[in-house]
Amino acid sequence: MEALYVALPVQTQVASGALPGRPSEEPALQNISHTFRARPEQTFRAVVSTLVQKGFNVEQADPSSGLIKAMRPYADPEHPEINYHIAARAEVKPGESAQDSLVMLAASQQTVTHAKSRGQPATMAGGKNPRPT
């Protein structure tokens, strides 16, 4: 099925190294839509399955509304202190005919940089140690 076409752009950007190692101001992917020659129920299952196959954790999948929300962590292989959190949102709706469905996809990427500790415990405002000693 063509669902792979819709769910892969973010995966491709990450795998090719196109996402920079600093915070992005632009969503990685937004307002992508495609009509498939399949009933919405079938397309819904294909989109969920494709996201899982591509390493996304499906957090919400509601067939009645057609809404799918998923997250995918991605560690930068060249910079271990950098991780990406990719959020994907898909909506599967009936198409123009009973045999068609419309998939709308949006995704965003959050860059997380982990600072290396210098052996000192983290402190909260006021100098208190958040962990009991």
MIDOSE-1310 file (N, C-alpha, C; in nm, 2 decimals, decimal comma, always signed):
residues 133
meal	+0,08/-0,12/+0,00/+0,00/+0,00/+0,00/+0,09/+0,12/+0,00; +0,03/+0,23/-0,05/+0,11/+0,36/-0,06/+0,13/+0,43/+0,08; +0,08/+0,38/+0,19/+0,09/+0,45/+0,32/+0,24/+0,48/+0,35; +0,32/+0,39/+0,30/+0,46/+0,41/+0,33/+0,51/+0,55/+0,28
yval	+0,46/+0,59/+0,16/+0,49/+0,72/+0,10/+0,46/+0,83/+0,20; +0,35/+0,83/+0,27/+0,31/+0,94/+0,35/+0,39/+0,94/+0,48; +0,42/+0,82/+0,54/+0,48/+0,82/+0,67/+0,63/+0,83/+0,67; +0,70/+0,82/+0,56/+0,84/+0,82/+0,56/+0,92/+0,95/+0,55
pvqt	+0,87/+1,06/+0,51/+0,95/+1,18/+0,50/+1,03/+1,22/+0,62; +0,98/+1,21/+0,74/+1,06/+1,24/+0,86/+1,17/+1,14/+0,88; +1,13/+1,01/+0,86/+1,23/+0,91/+0,88/+1,35/+0,93/+0,78; +1,32/+0,97/+0,66/+1,42/+0,99/+0,56/+1,51/+1,11/+0,59
qvas	+1,45/+1,22/+0,64/+1,53/+1,33/+0,68/+1,63/+1,30/+0,79; +1,58/+1,22/+0,89/+1,67/+1,19/+1,00/+1,78/+1,10/+0,96; +1,74/+0,99/+0,88/+1,84/+0,89/+0,84/+1,95/+0,96/+0,75; +1,91/+1,05/+0,67/+2,00/+1,12/+0,58/+2,09/+1,22/+0,64
galp	+2,06/+1,26/+0,77/+2,13/+1,36/+0,84/+2,09/+1,50/+0,81; +1,97/+1,51/+0,74/+1,93/+1,65/+0,70/+1,89/+1,73/+0,82; +1,85/+1,67/+0,93/+1,81/+1,75/+1,05/+1,94/+1,80/+1,12; +1,95/+1,93/+1,15/+2,07/+1,98/+1,22/+2,08/+1,94/+1,36
grps	+2,20/+1,96/+1,42/+2,22/+1,92/+1,56/+2,19/+2,04/+1,65; +2,10/+2,13/+1,61/+2,05/+2,24/+1,70/+1,90/+2,26/+1,68; +1,84/+2,33/+1,77/+1,69/+2,34/+1,76/+1,65/+2,39/+1,63; +1,54/+2,34/+1,58/+1,48/+2,38/+1,45/+1,36/+2,47/+1,48
eepa	+1,35/+2,57/+1,40/+1,24/+2,66/+1,41/+1,12/+2,62/+1,33; +1,15/+2,53/+1,23/+1,05/+2,49/+1,13/+1,01/+2,34/+1,16; +0,88/+2,31/+1,15/+0,84/+2,17/+1,16/+0,91/+2,09/+1,05; +0,95/+1,97/+1,09/+1,02/+1,89/+0,99/+0,92/+1,85/+0,87
lqni	+0,80/+1,85/+0,90/+0,70/+1,81/+0,80/+0,56/+1,86/+0,84; +0,49/+1,92/+0,75/+0,36/+1,97/+0,79/+0,27/+1,97/+0,67; +0,14/+1,95/+0,70/+0,03/+1,96/+0,60/+0,05/+1,88/+0,48; +0,10/+1,76/+0,49/+0,12/+1,66/+0,38/-0,01/+1,58/+0,37
shtf	-0,07/+1,57/+0,25/-0,19/+1,49/+0,24/-0,18/+1,41/+0,11; -0,25/+1,30/+0,12/-0,25/+1,21/+0,00/-0,38/+1,13/+0,00; -0,44/+1,11/-0,11/-0,56/+1,03/-0,12/-0,52/+0,89/-0,17; -0,57/+0,79/-0,10/-0,54/+0,65/-0,13/-0,66/+0,58/-0,18
rarp	-0,64/+0,48/-0,26/-0,75/+0,40/-0,32/-0,77/+0,28/-0,23; -0,82/+0,31/-0,11/-0,85/+0,21/+0,00/-0,95/+0,27/+0,10; -1,03/+0,19/+0,16/-1,13/+0,23/+0,26/-1,05/+0,29/+0,38; -1,11/+0,39/+0,45/-1,04/+0,45/+0,56/-1,00/+0,35/+0,67
eqtf	-1,08/+0,25/+0,69/-1,04/+0,15/+0,80/-0,91/+0,08/+0,76; -0,90/+0,04/+0,63/-0,78/-0,03/+0,58/-0,66/+0,07/+0,59; -0,68/+0,19/+0,54/-0,57/+0,29/+0,54/-0,52/+0,32/+0,68; -0,62/+0,33/+0,78/-0,58/+0,36/+0,92/-0,49/+0,25/+0,97
ravv	-0,52/+0,13/+0,95/-0,44/+0,02/+0,99/-0,30/+0,02/+0,93; -0,29/+0,06/+0,80/-0,17/+0,06/+0,73/-0,08/+0,18/+0,78; -0,14/+0,29/+0,81/-0,06/+0,40/+0,87/+0,00/+0,37/+1,00; -0,09/+0,31/+1,09/-0,04/+0,27/+1,23/+0,08/+0,17/+1,21
stlv	+0,06/+0,07/+1,13/+0,16/-0,03/+1,11/+0,29/+0,03/+1,05; +0,28/+0,12/+0,96/+0,40/+0,18/+0,90/+0,47/+0,26/+1,00; +0,40/+0,34/+1,08/+0,47/+0,42/+1,19/+0,54/+0,32/+1,29; +0,48/+0,21/+1,33/+0,55/+0,12/+1,42/+0,67/+0,06/+1,35
qkgf	+0,66/+0,02/+1,22/+0,77/-0,04/+1,15/+0,89/+0,06/+1,14; +0,86/+0,19/+1,14/+0,96/+0,29/+1,13/+1,01/+0,34/+1,26; +0,98/+0,27/+1,37/+1,03/+0,30/+1,50/+0,95/+0,40/+1,58; +0,83/+0,43/+1,54/+0,75/+0,52/+1,62/+0,68/+0,45/+1,73
nveq	+0,66/+0,51/+1,84/+0,57/+0,46/+1,95/+0,44/+0,52/+1,93; +0,34/+0,44/+1,90/+0,20/+0,50/+1,88/+0,14/+0,53/+2,02; +0,12/+0,65/+2,05/+0,06/+0,70/+2,17/-0,09/+0,70/+2,17; -0,15/+0,73/+2,06/-0,29/+0,73/+2,04/-0,33/+0,69/+1,90
adps	-0,43/+0,60/+1,89/-0,48/+0,56/+1,77/-0,63/+0,54/+1,78; -0,71/+0,63/+1,73/-0,86/+0,63/+1,75/-0,92/+0,61/+1,61; -0,96/+0,49/+1,58/-1,02/+0,46/+1,45/-1,15/+0,54/+1,42; -1,23/+0,58/+1,53/-1,35/+0,65/+1,51/-1,33/+0,79/+1,46
sgli	-1,22/+0,86/+1,51/-1,19/+0,99/+1,47/-1,09/+0,99/+1,36; -1,01/+0,88/+1,34/-0,91/+0,87/+1,24/-0,78/+0,93/+1,28; -0,77/+0,97/+1,41/-0,65/+1,04/+1,46/-0,54/+0,94/+1,51; -0,42/+0,96/+1,47/-0,30/+0,88/+1,52/-0,20/+0,98/+1,56
kamr	-0,14/+0,95/+1,69/-0,03/+1,03/+1,74/+0,08/+0,94/+1,77; +0,20/+0,97/+1,73/+0,31/+0,88/+1,76/+0,44/+0,97/+1,79; +0,53/+0,91/+1,86/+0,66/+0,97/+1,89/+0,77/+0,87/+1,85; +0,89/+0,93/+1,82/+1,00/+0,85/+1,78/+1,13/+0,92/+1,84
pyad	+1,20/+0,86/+1,93/+1,33/+0,91/+1,97/+1,43/+0,87/+1,87; +1,53/+0,96/+1,85/+1,64/+0,93/+1,76/+1,77/+0,99/+1,82; +1,87/+0,90/+1,84/+1,99/+0,95/+1,89/+2,09/+0,98/+1,77; +2,15/+1,10/+1,78/+2,24/+1,14/+1,67/+2,37/+1,05/+1,68
pehp	+2,39/+0,97/+1,58/+2,51/+0,87/+1,59/+2,64/+0,95/+1,59; +2,65/+1,07/+1,54/+2,78/+1,14/+1,54/+2,80/+1,23/+1,66; +2,69/+1,26/+1,73/+2,69/+1,35/+1,85/+2,61/+1,28/+1,96; +2,67/+1,20/+2,04/+2,59/+1,12/+2,14/+2,52/+1,21/+2,24
einy	+2,56/+1,34/+2,26/+2,49/+1,43/+2,35/+2,36/+1,48/+2,29; +2,33/+1,46/+2,16/+2,22/+1,51/+2,10/+2,12/+1,40/+2,07; +1,99/+1,43/+2,10/+1,88/+1,34/+2,07/+1,77/+1,42/+2,01; +1,69/+1,35/+1,92/+1,58/+1,41/+1,86/+1,45/+1,34/+1,91
hiaa	+1,35/+1,42/+1,93/+1,22/+1,36/+1,96/+1,13/+1,40/+1,85; +1,08/+1,31/+1,77/+1,00/+1,33/+1,65/+0,85/+1,30/+1,68; +0,77/+1,40/+1,67/+0,62/+1,38/+1,70/+0,55/+1,37/+1,56; +0,47/+1,27/+1,54/+0,40/+1,26/+1,42/+0,25/+1,26/+1,45
raev	+0,17/+1,32/+1,37/+0,02/+1,32/+1,38/-0,04/+1,29/+1,25; -0,12/+1,19/+1,24/-0,18/+1,15/+1,11/-0,33/+1,15/+1,14; -0,41/+1,20/+1,04/-0,55/+1,19/+1,04/-0,60/+1,11/+0,91; -0,68/+1,01/+0,93/-0,73/+0,93/+0,82/-0,88/+0,96/+0,81
kpge	-0,92/+1,02/+0,69/-1,06/+1,06/+0,67/-1,12/+0,99/+0,55; -1,25/+0,98/+0,54/-1,30/+0,93/+0,41/-1,27/+1,02/+0,30; -1,25/+0,96/+0,18/-1,22/+1,04/+0,06/-1,35/+1,07/-0,01; -1,33/+1,11/-0,14/-1,44/+1,15/-0,22/-1,54/+1,04/-0,25
saqd	-1,49/+0,92/-0,26/-1,57/+0,80/-0,28/-1,56/+0,71/-0,16; -1,65/+0,61/-0,15/-1,65/+0,51/-0,04/-1,52/+0,43/-0,05; -1,45/+0,42/-0,16/-1,33/+0,34/-0,17/-1,21/+0,42/-0,16; -1,22/+0,54/-0,12/-1,10/+0,63/-0,11/-1,09/+0,68/+0,04
slvm	-0,96/+0,71/+0,07/-0,94/+0,77/+0,20/-0,83/+0,88/+0,19; -0,84/+0,98/+0,27/-0,75/+1,09/+0,27/-0,66/+1,08/+0,40; -0,53/+1,09/+0,38/-0,44/+1,09/+0,50/-0,37/+1,22/+0,50; -0,38/+1,29/+0,62/-0,31/+1,41/+0,64/-0,21/+1,39/+0,75
laas	-0,08/+1,43/+0,72/+0,03/+1,40/+0,81/+0,10/+1,53/+0,85; +0,14/+1,55/+0,97/+0,22/+1,65/+1,02/+0,32/+1,60/+1,12; +0,44/+1,65/+1,12/+0,54/+1,61/+1,22/+0,63/+1,72/+1,26; +0,68/+1,71/+1,38/+0,78/+1,81/+1,43/+0,89/+1,74/+1,50
qqtv	+1,00/+1,81/+1,51/+1,12/+1,75/+1,57/+1,17/+1,85/+1,68; +1,20/+1,79/+1,79/+1,25/+1,86/+1,90/+1,39/+1,81/+1,92; +1,49/+1,90/+1,93/+1,63/+1,86/+1,96/+1,66/+1,88/+2,10; +1,72/+1,77/+2,16/+1,75/+1,77/+2,30/+1,90/+1,75/+2,32
thak	+1,97/+1,85/+2,38/+2,11/+1,84/+2,41/+2,13/+1,80/+2,55; +2,21/+1,70/+2,58/+2,24/+1,66/+2,72/+2,38/+1,71/+2,75; +2,38/+1,79/+2,86/+2,51/+1,84/+2,91/+2,58/+1,74/+2,99; +2,71/+1,73/+2,98/+2,78/+1,63/+3,06/+2,80/+1,69/+3,20
srgq	+2,78/+1,60/+3,29/+2,80/+1,64/+3,43/+2,95/+1,64/+3,47; +2,98/+1,74/+3,56/+3,12/+1,75/+3,60/+3,14/+1,68/+3,74; +3,06/+1,58/+3,76/+3,07/+1,50/+3,89/+3,00/+1,57/+4,00; +2,94/+1,68/+3,99/+2,86/+1,75/+4,09/+2,72/+1,72/+4,08
patm	+2,65/+1,69/+4,19/+2,51/+1,67/+4,19/+2,43/+1,79/+4,14; +2,32/+1,77/+4,07/+2,24/+1,88/+4,02/+2,18/+1,95/+4,14; +2,16/+2,08/+4,14/+2,10/+2,15/+4,24/+1,98/+2,23/+4,19; +1,88/+2,25/+4,28/+1,76/+2,33/+4,24/+1,79/+2,47/+4,28
aggk	+1,69/+2,56/+4,24/+1,70/+2,70/+4,29/+1,71/+2,70/+4,44; +1,79/+2,78/+4,49/+1,81/+2,79/+4,64/+1,92/+2,70/+4,68; +1,98/+2,62/+4,59/+2,10/+2,54/+4,63/+2,06/+2,41/+4,69; +1,94/+2,36/+4,69/+1,90/+2,24/+4,75/+1,92/+2,12/+4,65
nprp	+1,97/+2,01/+4,70/+1,99/+1,89/+4,62/+1,86/+1,83/+4,59; +1,82/+1,80/+4,47/+1,69/+1,74/+4,44/+1,68/+1,59/+4,48; +1,80/+1,53/+4,50/+1,80/+1,39/+4,54/+1,85/+1,38/+4,69; +1,78/+1,30/+4,77/+1,83/+1,28/+4,91/+1,97/+1,22/+4,91
t	+2,05/+1,26/+5,00/+2,18/+1,20/+5,01/+2,19/+1,11/+5,12
